[in-house]
Amino acid sequence: MQVEIGVLGPLEVSVDGISIVPTASKPSQVLAVLALNAGHLVTVRALCDEIWGSRPPRSGVQTLQTYILKLRGMLEHALADRSDTCSKDILITRRPGYVLAVEPGDVDATRYDRLSSAGRQAVNEGDHAAASRLLADALRLWRGPAFADLPAGPLLGVEAVRLEENRLGDLYLRIEADLKLGRHHQLLGELAALCARHPLMENFCTQHMVALYRCGRRSQALEAYRRLRADMANELGVEPSPQVRNLHQAILSGRSLLDQENPAILRTPLSPR
């Protein structure tokens, strides 16, 4: 039996190539929570909290059972050609809740976390080529915002925030590895788009400034700083951090520090704003 579960974007769950994602949002929420906890018990209370928050209806438990029956019905359809497995073997009732009995590795978020950890380990070891490759592989698993087509209750909401923060961190580290590998020319378009999408994030702006400077585009690097400074003043009422200001001064003075593979000014990652 082949199971594929995708939560890094719109929810996708298929068994032997047949989708088992309901059209209604609440049963899909249930499926997403069970998928995130593949192989582990999820309690009825946790599922009810995800769907209805702190005030579930009186019929909440019965309604949840209806959703489980619907999911099992879709599983039965996907397993119609199999005689060795039934829906209750996959979506198991285990007091006080349910277990989706699939391998954690069937879930793209689990594979992402594993690749992300390996990539960050490579960063710590100073292996820039491995870090770039592993983090790029992790980021390619994303198809859009996590659970993009689902309402997010307390469980999915927290997990979506965690995954997005990790994605942005991994993106920063992958670009940093590529800068250290001398790939500044290839990064210009990607960094320009990231700065437009995240105008208050100093991390991406500093990387863009360094890439522009190394490509001989000093005036544009200085303009990127001016744009960041104006955005931060208008939106937050603050100046860029000392690290960003130091980088700006280094570009103004044309210090050779910025031409090195691993300039000291960029060794400490900046916190996103």
N, C-alpha and C positions, 0 to 999 in steps of 0.2 A: 504494500500500500504506500503510495506516494502522497505526502502531505506537504503543502506549501502555504505558509502564513506570512502575510506582509502587513505590518502596521506602520512602517515608515513612509507614510503617504495615505491615500485612501485604503480602507480595510480590504484585504484580499485573503480569502481562505479557500483553498481547493483541496479536494481529495480525489486522487487519480484523475486530475485534470478537470474536475467538475466543481464549480463554485458552490459553496454552502453558505454564502453571505445572504442574510435576509434583506428584503427591501426596506423593512421598517427599521427605524433607528434604535429603538430600545432592545430588541433581540440582538441587534448587531453590537450594541454596547456590551451585552452579556458575553457574546462570543469574543469580543476584543479583550475583555478582562480575563476570561478563561485562557485565551491564547497567550497573553503576557505571562501567565502563571502556569505555562504548560508543564504537566506532570505533577502539579502541586494542588492541594485543596484550596478552593476559594469558598468561603462560607456564604450561606444564604444572606446573612446580615450584610456582608460586604457588597454583595451584588445588589441588594435592595438600596443600600446607601448610594451606590454608583448611579443607579437609575433615578431614584426619587429624592436623594438627599436625606436630610434628618427627619423628614416628615413623610414617610411612605404611606400610601393609602391602606385602609384596613384590609383590602383584598390583595395587598402587595405580594405576599408569599404565594398565593394561588396564581396570581398573574405571572410571577417569575416561573412557576412550574409550567405554565402555558408556553412561555418563551423557550424553555428547555425542551418541551415536546416538539415545538416547531423546529428547533435546531436538529433534534434527533430525526425528525422527518426528512429534513434536507440531507442529513448524513445517510439515511437509508436509501434515498434516491441515488446518491453518489456511489453507494456500495452495492447497488442492485445486481451487479455481475459477480459479486463475491459471495462465496458460501462459507468462508472461514472467519468472517468478521461481521459484527452487527453494530448498530449505532451505540448500543449500551456498552460495548467494549471500548468505545472511544470517548464518549461523554458519559462518565461514570457518576452515579449517585453515591456519595460517601458522606455520611453524617459528620458534621452538620452542613454539608454543601455539595459541591460538584468538582470533578477533576476532568480536565481535557487531557486524555492519555495519549499525548504525542511527544516526540522528542523535542527538548528545548531548542536544539539546533534547527528544527523546522521553521523557527520564527526568525524573521530577518533582524529583529531588534537584538536577539541573542547573538547572532553572528556578527552584527555590528559591534556590540560590546566587546566581543573577543578580539576582533581585528583592531579596535580602538586601543585596547589594553596592550596588545602586542606592539602597535605603532608607538605608543607613549613609552614603552620600555625601550624601544630602539632610540627614541629621542634621548632618554636618560643615558644610554650607552654611547651617544654621539655618532650613531650609525645613520647619517642623514639619508642615504639612498634607501635603506630599508624602511626608515620612518616615512619617507615620502610615498613609497610603494604601498605599505600596509595601511596608512591613513587614507590614501586615495581609494584603495579597495573598500575600506569601510564606508567612505562617503558616497561611493557609487551605489550603495544599497538604498539610498534615499530616493523616493519618488515624489516627495512633497512634504509638507508638515505632517508630523505623526498624527494619526487618527484624523486626517484632514476632513473626512466626510461624516464625522460622528460628533454628537454633543459630548462634552467632557464633564463627567462627574468628578468626585474627589480622587478616585484612583487613576482614571485616565488623565485627568488634568495634571496631577503631580508627575506622572510618568512622561507626559508630553513635554513638560517644562524641563525635566531632567535630560531627556533625549536631545532637546533642542540646544540646551546649554552645552552638552557634550559635543554636539555637532559643530557648533561655533568654535569651541576650543580645539577640536581636531582639525578644523579648517585652518585656523591660525597656525597650528603646529606644522601642518602639511606645507603651507606656504612658506613658513620659516625654514623648513628643511630644503625646499626648492630654492630659496634665496641663497642658502649656504652652498648649494650645488651649482650656483651661477646661472640659474634659469630666469633671471630677472626679465629678459625680453618676453619670454612666454607668459609671464604673470601679469603683464600690464592690463590687458583687457579684463581678466578676472577680477583684479584688484579695483579697477575703476568701477565695475558693476557692484562690488561689495561695498565700496565707499558710498555709492549712491543709495544702496539699499539700507545701509547702517551708518548714517552720517555722523552719529555721535560715538561710534566705536573707535577709540584711539588705536587699538591694535591694527586694524586693517589700514588705517590712514598712515601709520608709521611705515608699514610694509610697502604701501604704495609710494610713499615719499622716497624710500631707499631704492625701490625698483626704478623709479623715474630718474633719480640721480645717477644711478649706475648705467642707465641707457643714454646718458648725456642730455637729459631733459631737466636741467636744474630749475629753470623758471617755472615749469609745471609742478615740480616737487614743492617749491615755495608757495605756489598757488594752492596746492592741496592743503598745506598747513593753514593758510589764511582762511580757506573755506571751513576747515574744522574749527578753527578758533571762533569764527563768526557764528557758526551753528551752535557751539557750546555756550557762547555768551547769550545768544538769543533764546535758546531753549532751556538752559540750566543756570545761567547767570554765573558761570565759573570759567576759569582759564584752563587750557590744556595742562596736563600733568608736567612736572619738572622733566621727566624723561623725554616727552614730546618736544618741550621747549629746547632741551639740549640738542636733540636731533635737528631741529630747525636752525640753531646756531651753527651746528656742524656743516649743514648744507650751505648756509650763508657764507661761511669762511672757506668752503671747499676743502675741508680737512680730509686727508687721505684715509682717515679711520673708516670712512664709509665705503672705501673701495676694497676693504679686506673681506675675506670670505665670512668671518664671524666677528663683526664689529662689536666691541665691548658695550656700546650704547644700546644694543638690542639683545643683550644676553638675558635680561630679566623681562619675562612677558608682562605686558601691561594689562591691568584689569579693565574689562569692558565697562563702558559708562552707559 
